[in-house]
Amino acid sequence: MNKRLLASVVGCACLTLATAVEARTSYDGSWNLLFVTQRGSCDPTYSFTVNINDGFVTHPNLVKFAGHVGRSGAVHASVTVHDKYAAGSGRLTRDAGRGSWSGHAAGGRCSGYWTAQRNG
């Protein structure tokens, strides 16, 4: 392999890696969530804060939590805590969001809506 070709390949690889490390979405940051139960025996409301980093939704204290926000703002997430499970979807805008969720707790099914507000 000649030296110029090798230098080009290495340069492209470094540029690609740097771009991937710096990748961010317009939804990145801390968000306050409020879940409201409309049907079923779940608690009337739940509220907590999540973090979005490069489109991945995380919560520091929930091990079984998975979520993703697409470039369009479409969001899908699920959480399991002991015998409780919920999954939801919706859409985020620059500073707010809304969607629906369903799940089960204490042997009963429940569902409702959620809202989100960006912190800061």
N, C-alpha and C positions, 0 to 999 in steps of 0.2 A: 504494500500500500504506500503510495507516495506521501510525502510530508504535508503537502497542501491539503490533500483529501483528508488525511488524519486530523489536521488542525481544524478543518471545516466541520467534521463529524463531532469532535470534542466541543467546539464552539456552539454548535446547534444543541448538543445535549445539555450544556451548561445553561443556555438561554431557556430551553424547555423546562429544566428543573427550577430555575429562578422564577419563571412565570407560574408554575404550579404551586410553589411555596407562597407566592404573593396573592394567589387567587382568593378573591373575596366576593360575597354577594351583597346586594343592596339591603338584604334583610339581616345581615350579621349584627350581633349585639345581644343585649339582654331584653327580654320581653316578659311582661306580667300577663298571666293567663287566668281567666275566670271561667269555670265550667258550671253550668246551670242544669240541674236535672229537671226535665219536664215530665217524664214518665218513669215509673218504677220506684223501687225502694232504696235507691242510693241516697247518700246525703244530699241535702238540697243544693249545696254549692261546694265547690273545691276551688282553691286558688293557690298558685305557686308561680315561681319564676323559672324560665328556661333560658338557655343561651343558644344562639345560632352562630355557628362558625363555618364558613364556606358552604353554607346550605345544610349542614347537619345540625339537628336539634338535639341538645343534651340537657340533662339535669344532674347536678353533682351527687345527689343522694339516692337516685333511683337507678338501680343496676339494670333492671329489665325495661329500659326505655329506649325506643328507637323512633327517629323522626327525620324527615327530609323536606326541605323547601326547594322547589324548582325555580328556575330563572323567572318564570311567569308569576311566581308568588303562590302557586299551588302547594299546599302542605298536606302531608300524611304522617300520622304518628300513632304509636301504640305503647301502652304501659301495662305492666303486671306488678302488683304489690300483694304478696301473700295470695289470698284467694280472690282478689279483685283484678279485673281486666277491663281495659277500655281501649277503643281505637277510634280515631276520628280523622276528618279531612276538612279542608276549607281553603281559604285564600288569605294571604297577607298583602297589604299595600305597604307603602313606605313606613307608616307609623301605626297601623292598626290592622286588625284581622278579625275574621268571623268564620265559623263553620259548625259542623254537627259532630256528635259522637254517640257511640253506643257501647254497651258493655254489660258486665254482670258483677254483682257483689252479694254476698250472703245467700247464694243460691237463686237470686232473682235477677231478671234482666232490667236494664234501665237505659235511658237515652236522653239526649238534650242538645244544647248548643254551647259553643264556647266563643269567647271574645278575647282579643289580644291587644295590648297597648305596649308600644316600644318604651323602654326606660330611657330617660335622659333625653 
